[in-house]
C-alpha cells in the first residue's frame, strides 16, 4: 500500500482536515479511517470525529486496486498518452466510466483493470483511477491517475481550474453570439434523470463559441470552467439549443442521430511530476468526423485545420462573448 504523511496546521475533526488535505470527499476519508488506514502520531485512529490538534503527524494509506477478474468488455480503447503517473484515453460513446448500482454493463474501470493498468485508489474501488468523468454518451479525452500522488495533484487542479477541457458539438440551431452561461446546476426536481438550472445549485460556467453554420445547424466549441453533470447540455438548453442526438434534453421534434454529437476534443493540465503544461487532443470518432466533413468542413483530421486550433475561439472573452 502507498503511504503518505502530512503535519496538521490547525485543530479540527480528523475527517474534515484530511479531506481538505487530499482533496477528496468526507465519505471517502471516513472509509479510510474506519478501515484502519489512518494513523495519528503512530497510532491507528478509527473515529472520523477524532479531534486532531495542530502540529500532529497524520499518516494515511490507500488500498491497492483489486486484481481479480472483472466483467468482460469487448472494445478497443485508444490510449492517447501514458507514463508512470497518468493515462489519457479517447473514450468511445455509450461507455460508462465507473461502476454504480444502476449500471449492469461493463465500464471503463472494468476495461482498465482487465488491461492490468495500475490505478490510483483514492476514490475507492468503484472509481479506481478516475479523476474526472465524462457522461456515458459523450466521447473524447479522459484523464486517469495511475498513482495516488498524481490523483491528489490532479484533483487539486480540478478545483483551481488549472485543468480544463474544450469540447466540440453540433447543435440544432445557430447561437446568436458567442456566449458565456454562468448559471447554477442541480438535479431537476421534476425528472431525476436530468439536471437543471436551479437557484441555489452548484456553481457552473460554460463558454460557447460559434465555429461554422450550415443552414439550421451549427458546429460549436465549448469550454468548461466547472465540471457539473450534463453541464454543457443543460446550459445549451437554457438557450433553447440542443445537441444533435441528445435524446434526454432535446424535444422530440429535434433531429436525432445514433449518438450525441458531443466530444471532449482537447484536455489540458499541469503534469503532476514535471510541472509542465500538457495538452492532449482526442481525434473525433468516425461517425462525428464524417458528419462534420459532410456538413461543415472537409479534411477535419488535418492538424492545421481550423477547429484544431480550438483555443483561439476563446480569446478575448471579455469583448467577444456575451455573459448571461
C-alpha atoms as a printed R data frame, in Angstrom:
    type eleno elety resid chain resno       x       y       z
1   ATOM     1    CA   UNK     A     1   0.000   0.000   0.000
2   ATOM     2    CA   UNK     A     2   1.115   3.553  -0.722
3   ATOM     3    CA   UNK     A     3   1.660   5.589   2.467
4   ATOM     4    CA   UNK     A     4   1.586   9.395   2.836
5   ATOM     5    CA   UNK     A     5   2.292  11.783   5.714
6   ATOM     6    CA   UNK     A     6   1.268  15.344   6.489
7   ATOM     7    CA   UNK     A     7   1.521  17.615   9.543
8   ATOM     8    CA   UNK     A     8  -1.728  19.237  10.638
9   ATOM     9    CA   UNK     A     9  -1.571  23.036  10.571
10  ATOM    10    CA   UNK     A    10  -4.686  23.573  12.672
11  ATOM    11    CA   UNK     A    11  -7.023  21.809  15.068
12  ATOM    12    CA   UNK     A    12 -10.275  20.201  13.959
13  ATOM    13    CA   UNK     A    13 -12.036  16.965  13.067
14  ATOM    14    CA   UNK     A    14  -9.726  14.364  11.548
15  ATOM    15    CA   UNK     A    15 -12.083  13.538   8.655
16  ATOM    16    CA   UNK     A    16 -12.546  17.194   7.706
17  ATOM    17    CA   UNK     A    17  -8.866  18.166   7.804
18  ATOM    18    CA   UNK     A    18  -7.724  15.035   5.976
19  ATOM    19    CA   UNK     A    19 -10.432  15.522   3.334
20  ATOM    20    CA   UNK     A    20  -9.196  19.069   2.709
21  ATOM    21    CA   UNK     A    21  -5.581  17.922   2.551
22  ATOM    22    CA   UNK     A    22  -6.049  15.180  -0.062
23  ATOM    23    CA   UNK     A    23  -8.977  16.912  -1.794
24  ATOM    24    CA   UNK     A    24 -11.478  14.045  -1.743
25  ATOM    25    CA   UNK     A    25 -14.929  13.738  -0.199
26  ATOM    26    CA   UNK     A    26 -15.527  13.327   3.526
27  ATOM    27    CA   UNK     A    27 -17.245   9.992   2.787
28  ATOM    28    CA   UNK     A    28 -14.104   8.637   1.133
29  ATOM    29    CA   UNK     A    29 -11.929   9.814   4.021
30  ATOM    30    CA   UNK     A    30 -14.363   8.339   6.553
31  ATOM    31    CA   UNK     A    31 -13.960   4.935   4.871
32  ATOM    32    CA   UNK     A    32 -10.155   5.214   5.049
33  ATOM    33    CA   UNK     A    33 -10.377   5.968   8.770
34  ATOM    34    CA   UNK     A    34 -12.837   3.167   9.548
35  ATOM    35    CA   UNK     A    35 -10.678   0.712   7.560
36  ATOM    36    CA   UNK     A    36  -7.767   1.480   9.892
37  ATOM    37    CA   UNK     A    37  -5.687   3.200   7.222
38  ATOM    38    CA   UNK     A    38  -5.084   6.451   9.143
39  ATOM    39    CA   UNK     A    39  -2.547   6.905  11.975
40  ATOM    40    CA   UNK     A    40  -2.082   9.962  14.182
41  ATOM    41    CA   UNK     A    41   1.380  10.176  15.769
42  ATOM    42    CA   UNK     A    42   1.884   6.468  15.077
43  ATOM    43    CA   UNK     A    43  -1.435   5.235  16.493
44  ATOM    44    CA   UNK     A    44  -4.361   3.958  14.401
45  ATOM    45    CA   UNK     A    45  -7.452   6.160  14.717
46  ATOM    46    CA   UNK     A    46 -10.819   4.755  13.618
47  ATOM    47    CA   UNK     A    47 -13.090   7.628  14.660
48  ATOM    48    CA   UNK     A    48 -13.741  10.175  11.879
49  ATOM    49    CA   UNK     A    49 -14.680  12.742  14.546
50  ATOM    50    CA   UNK     A    50 -11.307  12.395  16.324
51  ATOM    51    CA   UNK     A    51 -10.087  15.850  17.456
52  ATOM    52    CA   UNK     A    52  -6.855  16.467  15.588
53  ATOM    53    CA   UNK     A    53  -4.583  19.041  17.187
54  ATOM    54    CA   UNK     A    54  -2.196  21.325  15.316
55  ATOM    55    CA   UNK     A    55   1.316  20.026  14.523
56  ATOM    56    CA   UNK     A    56   0.405  16.337  14.809
57  ATOM    57    CA   UNK     A    57   1.688  13.852  12.215
58  ATOM    58    CA   UNK     A    58  -1.018  12.119  10.173
59  ATOM    59    CA   UNK     A    59  -0.114   9.066   8.105
60  ATOM    60    CA   UNK     A    60  -2.672   7.700   5.665
61  ATOM    61    CA   UNK     A    61  -2.638   4.846   3.139
62  ATOM    62    CA   UNK     A    62  -4.799   3.623   0.278
63  ATOM    63    CA   UNK     A    63  -5.669   0.047  -0.527
64  ATOM    64    CA   UNK     A    64  -4.187  -1.369  -3.706
65  ATOM    65    CA   UNK     A    65  -6.580  -1.661  -6.638
66  ATOM    66    CA   UNK     A    66  -8.117  -5.145  -6.794
67  ATOM    67    CA   UNK     A    67  -6.530  -7.617  -9.236
68  ATOM    68    CA   UNK     A    68  -9.335 -10.127  -9.718
69  ATOM    69    CA   UNK     A    69 -11.190 -10.665 -12.989
70  ATOM    70    CA   UNK     A    70 -13.910  -8.202 -13.947
71  ATOM    71    CA   UNK     A    71 -16.739  -8.076 -16.416
72  ATOM    72    CA   UNK     A    72 -15.661  -8.847 -19.951
73  ATOM    73    CA   UNK     A    73 -15.500  -5.768 -22.153
74  ATOM    74    CA   UNK     A    74 -15.057  -6.380 -25.838
75  ATOM    75    CA   UNK     A    75 -13.992  -2.944 -27.027
76  ATOM    76    CA   UNK     A    76 -10.869  -1.236 -28.296
77  ATOM    77    CA   UNK     A    77  -9.945   1.970 -26.481
78  ATOM    78    CA   UNK     A    78  -7.277   4.268 -27.877
79  ATOM    79    CA   UNK     A    79  -4.571   5.379 -25.460
80  ATOM    80    CA   UNK     A    80  -3.572   8.950 -26.297
81  ATOM    81    CA   UNK     A    81  -0.856   9.446 -23.667
82  ATOM    82    CA   UNK     A    82   0.717   7.316 -20.940
83  ATOM    83    CA   UNK     A    83   3.549   7.479 -18.428
84  ATOM    84    CA   UNK     A    84   4.147   6.144 -14.910
85  ATOM    85    CA   UNK     A    85   1.655   8.568 -13.318
86  ATOM    86    CA   UNK     A    86  -1.131   9.241 -15.781
87  ATOM    87    CA   UNK     A    87  -3.064   7.842 -18.695
88  ATOM    88    CA   UNK     A    88  -5.246   9.692 -21.213
89  ATOM    89    CA   UNK     A    89  -7.692   7.683 -23.315
90  ATOM    90    CA   UNK     A    90 -10.163   8.532 -26.075
91  ATOM    91    CA   UNK     A    91 -13.425   7.337 -24.533
92  ATOM    92    CA   UNK     A    92 -15.956   5.933 -27.010
93  ATOM    93    CA   UNK     A    93 -19.599   6.902 -26.781
94  ATOM    94    CA   UNK     A    94 -22.022   4.611 -24.878
95  ATOM    95    CA   UNK     A    95 -19.320   3.575 -22.405
96  ATOM    96    CA   UNK     A    96 -19.979   4.197 -18.698
97  ATOM    97    CA   UNK     A    97 -16.893   5.419 -16.850
98  ATOM    98    CA   UNK     A    98 -17.234   3.653 -13.498
99  ATOM    99    CA   UNK     A    99 -19.495   1.056 -11.845
100 ATOM   100    CA   UNK     A   100 -22.637   2.030  -9.944
101 ATOM   101    CA   UNK     A   101 -25.622   0.093  -8.555
102 ATOM   102    CA   UNK     A   102 -27.703   1.023 -11.611
103 ATOM   103    CA   UNK     A   103 -25.002   0.040 -14.135
104 ATOM   104    CA   UNK     A   104 -25.273  -3.516 -15.467
105 ATOM   105    CA   UNK     A   105 -22.840  -3.368 -18.383
106 ATOM   106    CA   UNK     A   106 -19.050  -3.326 -18.311
107 ATOM   107    CA   UNK     A   107 -17.417   0.044 -17.612
108 ATOM   108    CA   UNK     A   108 -14.195   1.860 -18.421
109 ATOM   109    CA   UNK     A   109 -12.859   0.922 -14.964
110 ATOM   110    CA   UNK     A   110 -13.511  -2.752 -15.823
111 ATOM   111    CA   UNK     A   111 -11.517  -2.317 -19.046
112 ATOM   112    CA   UNK     A   112  -8.638  -0.625 -17.212
113 ATOM   113    CA   UNK     A   113  -8.433  -3.452 -14.703
114 ATOM   114    CA   UNK     A   114  -8.585  -6.062 -17.449
115 ATOM   115    CA   UNK     A   115  -5.580  -4.379 -19.079
116 ATOM   116    CA   UNK     A   116  -3.726  -4.653 -15.741
117 ATOM   117    CA   UNK     A   117  -3.154  -0.905 -15.726
118 ATOM   118    CA   UNK     A   118  -2.046   0.317 -12.311
119 ATOM   119    CA   UNK     A   119  -4.637   2.722 -10.898
120 ATOM   120    CA   UNK     A   120  -4.856   5.177  -8.028
121 ATOM   121    CA   UNK     A   121  -7.084   4.122  -5.149
122 ATOM   122    CA   UNK     A   122  -8.025   7.464  -3.569
123 ATOM   123    CA   UNK     A   123 -11.588   7.393  -4.903
124 ATOM   124    CA   UNK     A   124 -12.401   3.859  -3.715
125 ATOM   125    CA   UNK     A   125 -12.668   0.564  -5.568
126 ATOM   126    CA   UNK     A   126 -15.536   1.566  -7.872
127 ATOM   127    CA   UNK     A   127 -13.702   4.637  -9.159
128 ATOM   128    CA   UNK     A   128 -10.072   3.482  -9.172
129 ATOM   129    CA   UNK     A   129  -8.036   5.977 -11.175
130 ATOM   130    CA   UNK     A   130 -10.940   8.254 -12.148
131 ATOM   131    CA   UNK     A   131 -10.017  11.916 -11.664
132 ATOM   132    CA   UNK     A   132 -12.912  13.397 -13.627
133 ATOM   133    CA   UNK     A   133 -15.763  11.861 -15.580
134 ATOM   134    CA   UNK     A   134 -17.461  12.101 -18.950
135 ATOM   135    CA   UNK     A   135 -21.133  11.278 -19.463
136 ATOM   136    CA   UNK     A   136 -21.852   7.829 -20.885
137 ATOM   137    CA   UNK     A   137 -22.981   9.186 -24.258
138 ATOM   138    CA   UNK     A   138 -20.149  11.718 -24.623
139 ATOM   139    CA   UNK     A   139 -16.859  10.749 -26.244
140 ATOM   140    CA   UNK     A   140 -13.355  12.141 -26.008
141 ATOM   141    CA   UNK     A   141 -10.325  12.755 -23.811
142 ATOM   142    CA   UNK     A   142 -10.442  11.325 -20.293
143 ATOM   143    CA   UNK     A   143  -7.595  11.627 -17.783
144 ATOM   144    CA   UNK     A   144  -6.842   8.701 -15.447
145 ATOM   145    CA   UNK     A   145  -4.463   8.662 -12.471
146 ATOM   146    CA   UNK     A   146  -2.157   5.665 -12.146
147 ATOM   147    CA   UNK     A   147  -0.729   6.751  -8.790
148 ATOM   148    CA   UNK     A   148  -2.191   8.380  -5.698
149 ATOM   149    CA   UNK     A   149   0.460  11.091  -5.982
150 ATOM   150    CA   UNK     A   150  -0.906  12.025  -9.419
151 ATOM   151    CA   UNK     A   151  -4.537  11.723  -8.308
152 ATOM   152    CA   UNK     A   152  -4.056  14.184  -5.441
153 ATOM   153    CA   UNK     A   153  -2.289  16.720  -7.653
154 ATOM   154    CA   UNK     A   154  -4.818  16.449 -10.484
155 ATOM   155    CA   UNK     A   155  -7.810  16.676  -8.126
156 ATOM   156    CA   UNK     A   156  -6.438  19.976  -6.837
157 ATOM   157    CA   UNK     A   157  -6.143  21.190 -10.430
158 ATOM   158    CA   UNK     A   158  -9.814  20.459 -10.952
159 ATOM   159    CA   UNK     A   159 -10.549  22.734  -8.023
160 ATOM   160    CA   UNK     A   160  -8.265  25.609  -9.030
161 ATOM   161    CA   UNK     A   161  -9.169  25.290 -12.756
162 ATOM   162    CA   UNK     A   162  -5.595  24.721 -13.940
163 ATOM   163    CA   UNK     A   163  -7.025  21.593 -15.594
164 ATOM   164    CA   UNK     A   164  -9.653  22.094 -18.265
165 ATOM   165    CA   UNK     A   165 -11.403  20.733 -21.337
166 ATOM   166    CA   UNK     A   166 -12.577  22.042 -24.687
167 ATOM   167    CA   UNK     A   167 -15.473  20.282 -26.424
168 ATOM   168    CA   UNK     A   168 -16.870  20.162 -29.950
169 ATOM   169    CA   UNK     A   169 -20.621  19.836 -30.501
170 ATOM   170    CA   UNK     A   170 -23.202  20.092 -33.279
171 ATOM   171    CA   UNK     A   171 -26.382  21.909 -32.271
172 ATOM   172    CA   UNK     A   172 -29.803  22.159 -33.872
173 ATOM   173    CA   UNK     A   173 -29.904  25.937 -34.377
174 ATOM   174    CA   UNK     A   174 -27.137  28.581 -34.508
175 ATOM   175    CA   UNK     A   175 -26.250  30.635 -31.463
176 ATOM   176    CA   UNK     A   176 -26.937  34.345 -31.774
177 ATOM   177    CA   UNK     A   177 -23.464  35.214 -30.474
178 ATOM   178    CA   UNK     A   178 -20.528  33.731 -28.654
179 ATOM   179    CA   UNK     A   179 -21.883  33.409 -25.134
180 ATOM   180    CA   UNK     A   180 -20.880  32.575 -21.558
181 ATOM   181    CA   UNK     A   181 -23.574  30.879 -19.480
182 ATOM   182    CA   UNK     A   182 -22.939  31.339 -15.759
183 ATOM   183    CA   UNK     A   183 -25.873  29.627 -14.041
184 ATOM   184    CA   UNK     A   184 -26.038  27.112 -11.145
185 ATOM   185    CA   UNK     A   185 -26.921  23.477 -11.811
186 ATOM   186    CA   UNK     A   186 -28.640  20.875  -9.612
187 ATOM   187    CA   UNK     A   187 -30.775  17.756 -10.022
188 ATOM   188    CA   UNK     A   188 -34.013  18.503 -11.900
189 ATOM   189    CA   UNK     A   189 -36.754  18.367  -9.230
190 ATOM   190    CA   UNK     A   190 -39.286  17.106 -11.801
191 ATOM   191    CA   UNK     A   191 -37.130  14.481 -13.528
192 ATOM   192    CA   UNK     A   192 -34.364  12.744 -11.580
193 ATOM   193    CA   UNK     A   193 -32.659  11.611 -14.810
194 ATOM   194    CA   UNK     A   194 -31.967  15.227 -15.727
195 ATOM   195    CA   UNK     A   195 -30.056  18.153 -14.321
196 ATOM   196    CA   UNK     A   196 -31.395  21.711 -14.488
197 ATOM   197    CA   UNK     A   197 -30.581  25.328 -13.762
198 ATOM   198    CA   UNK     A   198 -31.702  25.660 -10.156
199 ATOM   199    CA   UNK     A   199 -31.326  28.610  -7.818
200 ATOM   200    CA   UNK     A   200 -29.022  27.533  -5.015
201 ATOM   201    CA   UNK     A   201 -27.468  24.769  -7.149
202 ATOM   202    CA   UNK     A   202 -23.754  24.268  -7.672
203 ATOM   203    CA   UNK     A   203 -21.822  26.994  -9.478
204 ATOM   204    CA   UNK     A   204 -21.474  26.231 -13.204
205 ATOM   205    CA   UNK     A   205 -19.959  28.229 -16.046
206 ATOM   206    CA   UNK     A   206 -19.555  27.376 -19.735
207 ATOM   207    CA   UNK     A   207 -18.341  29.437 -22.706
208 ATOM   208    CA   UNK     A   208 -19.754  28.634 -26.155
209 ATOM   209    CA   UNK     A   209 -18.042  29.753 -29.386
210 ATOM   210    CA   UNK     A   210 -19.508  29.636 -32.882
211 ATOM   211    CA   UNK     A   211 -17.338  27.821 -35.431
212 ATOM   212    CA   UNK     A   212 -19.392  27.296 -38.603
213 ATOM   213    CA   UNK     A   213 -23.063  27.379 -39.548
214 ATOM   214    CA   UNK     A   214 -24.854  25.288 -42.191
215 ATOM   215    CA   UNK     A   215 -28.471  26.368 -42.608
216 ATOM   216    CA   UNK     A   216 -30.207  25.360 -39.374
217 ATOM   217    CA   UNK     A   217 -27.315  23.512 -37.692
218 ATOM   218    CA   UNK     A   218 -24.076  24.802 -36.230
219 ATOM   219    CA   UNK     A   219 -20.694  23.428 -35.185
220 ATOM   220    CA   UNK     A   220 -19.660  24.999 -31.881
221 ATOM   221    CA   UNK     A   221 -16.896  24.728 -29.299
222 ATOM   222    CA   UNK     A   222 -17.446  24.742 -25.544
223 ATOM   223    CA   UNK     A   223 -15.016  25.484 -22.725
224 ATOM   224    CA   UNK     A   224 -15.831  24.261 -19.216
225 ATOM   225    CA   UNK     A   225 -14.997  26.343 -16.158
226 ATOM   226    CA   UNK     A   226 -16.605  23.771 -13.849
227 ATOM   227    CA   UNK     A   227 -17.493  20.096 -14.127
228 ATOM   228    CA   UNK     A   228 -21.158  19.552 -13.336
229 ATOM   229    CA   UNK     A   229 -23.110  16.561 -14.609
230 ATOM   230    CA   UNK     A   230 -24.609  17.293 -18.066
231 ATOM   231    CA   UNK     A   231 -23.294  20.864 -17.784
232 ATOM   232    CA   UNK     A   232 -22.937  21.635 -21.498
233 ATOM   233    CA   UNK     A   233 -26.325  20.116 -22.312
234 ATOM   234    CA   UNK     A   234 -28.113  21.972 -19.511
235 ATOM   235    CA   UNK     A   235 -26.556  25.339 -20.333
236 ATOM   236    CA   UNK     A   236 -27.379  24.911 -24.027
237 ATOM   237    CA   UNK     A   237 -30.982  24.014 -23.199
238 ATOM   238    CA   UNK     A   238 -31.245  27.295 -21.273
239 ATOM   239    CA   UNK     A   239 -30.546  28.961 -24.643
240 ATOM   240    CA   UNK     A   240 -33.145  26.759 -26.378
241 ATOM   241    CA   UNK     A   241 -30.336  24.995 -28.213
242 ATOM   242    CA   UNK     A   242 -29.792  21.230 -28.225
243 ATOM   243    CA   UNK     A   243 -27.026  18.875 -29.300
244 ATOM   244    CA   UNK     A   244 -27.943  16.553 -32.159
245 ATOM   245    CA   UNK     A   245 -28.508  13.075 -30.774
246 ATOM   246    CA   UNK     A   246 -29.378  14.274 -27.267
247 ATOM   247    CA   UNK     A   247 -32.462  12.194 -26.552
248 ATOM   248    CA   UNK     A   248 -32.630  13.270 -22.905
249 ATOM   249    CA   UNK     A   249 -32.758  17.057 -23.200
250 ATOM   250    CA   UNK     A   250 -33.804  17.769 -26.784
251 ATOM   251    CA   UNK     A   251 -37.521  17.908 -27.695
252 ATOM   252    CA   UNK     A   252 -38.816  15.002 -29.776
253 ATOM   253    CA   UNK     A   253 -39.065  17.120 -32.920
254 ATOM   254    CA   UNK     A   254 -35.288  17.729 -32.916
255 ATOM   255    CA   UNK     A   255 -33.468  15.509 -35.402
256 ATOM   256    CA   UNK     A   256 -31.696  12.709 -33.536
257 ATOM   257    CA   UNK     A   257 -28.598  10.877 -34.687
258 ATOM   258    CA   UNK     A   258 -27.467   7.472 -33.450
259 ATOM   259    CA   UNK     A   259 -25.246   9.206 -30.888
260 ATOM   260    CA   UNK     A   260 -24.937  12.582 -29.230
261 ATOM   261    CA   UNK     A   261 -22.531  14.793 -31.180
262 ATOM   262    CA   UNK     A   262 -20.530  15.975 -28.161
263 ATOM   263    CA   UNK     A   263 -16.799  15.237 -27.968
264 ATOM   264    CA   UNK     A   264 -14.097  16.257 -25.456
265 ATOM   265    CA   UNK     A   265 -11.556  17.358 -28.055
266 ATOM   266    CA   UNK     A   266  -8.745  18.938 -26.019
267 ATOM   267    CA   UNK     A   267  -7.658  18.240 -22.445
268 ATOM   268    CA   UNK     A   268  -5.038  20.356 -20.680
269 ATOM   269    CA   UNK     A   269  -3.409  20.031 -17.257
270 ATOM   270    CA   UNK     A   270  -0.177  20.618 -15.358
271 ATOM   271    CA   UNK     A   271   1.762  17.367 -15.305
272 ATOM   272    CA   UNK     A   272   1.990  16.345 -11.632
273 ATOM   273    CA   UNK     A   273   5.581  15.109 -11.946
274 ATOM   274    CA   UNK     A   274   7.229  17.592 -14.341
275 ATOM   275    CA   UNK     A   275   5.102  20.659 -13.596
276 ATOM   276    CA   UNK     A   276   4.792  21.336 -17.337
277 ATOM   277    CA   UNK     A   277   1.600  22.295 -19.145
278 ATOM   278    CA   UNK     A   278   0.389  19.207 -21.011
279 ATOM   279    CA   UNK     A   279  -2.218  19.198 -23.767
280 ATOM   280    CA   UNK     A   280  -3.769  16.112 -25.347
281 ATOM   281    CA   UNK     A   281  -6.114  16.119 -28.342
282 ATOM   282    CA   UNK     A   282  -8.620  13.313 -28.821
283 ATOM   283    CA   UNK     A   283  -9.353  12.559 -32.502
284 ATOM   284    CA   UNK     A   284 -13.014  12.570 -33.485
285 ATOM   285    CA   UNK     A   285 -14.651   9.180 -33.896
286 ATOM   286    CA   UNK     A   286 -15.685   8.218 -37.423
287 ATOM   287    CA   UNK     A   287 -19.410   8.949 -37.070
288 ATOM   288    CA   UNK     A   288 -18.939  12.510 -35.800
289 ATOM   289    CA   UNK     A   289 -15.970  13.157 -38.097
290 ATOM   290    CA   UNK     A   290 -17.962  12.045 -41.157
291 ATOM   291    CA   UNK     A   291 -20.893  14.254 -40.153
292 ATOM   292    CA   UNK     A   292 -18.666  17.325 -39.743
293 ATOM   293    CA   UNK     A   293 -16.872  16.580 -43.031
294 ATOM   294    CA   UNK     A   294 -20.189  16.328 -44.836
295 ATOM   295    CA   UNK     A   295 -21.926  19.329 -43.292
296 ATOM   296    CA   UNK     A   296 -19.202  21.815 -42.343
297 ATOM   297    CA   UNK     A   297 -15.658  21.055 -43.482
298 ATOM   298    CA   UNK     A   298 -13.550  18.696 -45.487
299 ATOM   299    CA   UNK     A   299 -10.284  17.404 -44.060
300 ATOM   300    CA   UNK     A   300 -11.247  17.625 -40.394
301 ATOM   301    CA   UNK     A   301  -8.279  15.441 -39.386
302 ATOM   302    CA   UNK     A   302  -5.696  17.926 -40.630
303 ATOM   303    CA   UNK     A   303  -3.866  19.360 -37.583
304 ATOM   304    CA   UNK     A   304  -3.606  22.753 -39.301
305 ATOM   305    CA   UNK     A   305  -7.371  22.677 -39.768
306 ATOM   306    CA   UNK     A   306  -9.248  25.488 -38.107
307 ATOM   307    CA   UNK     A   307 -11.014  23.524 -35.358
308 ATOM   308    CA   UNK     A   308  -7.655  22.009 -34.448
309 ATOM   309    CA   UNK     A   309  -6.786  25.449 -33.093
310 ATOM   310    CA   UNK     A   310  -9.760  25.332 -30.772
311 ATOM   311    CA   UNK     A   311  -8.274  27.591 -28.075
312 ATOM   312    CA   UNK     A   312  -8.257  30.516 -30.498
313 ATOM   313    CA   UNK     A   313 -12.042  30.680 -30.353
314 ATOM   314    CA   UNK     A   314 -11.889  31.654 -26.690
315 ATOM   315    CA   UNK     A   315  -9.531  34.595 -26.877
316 ATOM   316    CA   UNK     A   316 -10.776  37.954 -25.598
317 ATOM   317    CA   UNK     A   317 -13.675  36.550 -23.589
318 ATOM   318    CA   UNK     A   318 -14.459  39.986 -22.156
319 ATOM   319    CA   UNK     A   319 -15.006  41.561 -25.571
320 ATOM   320    CA   UNK     A   320 -16.039  38.705 -27.875
321 ATOM   321    CA   UNK     A   321 -18.550  36.958 -25.605
322 ATOM   322    CA   UNK     A   322 -21.872  37.919 -24.060
323 ATOM   323    CA   UNK     A   323 -22.409  36.723 -20.471
324 ATOM   324    CA   UNK     A   324 -25.838  35.634 -19.258
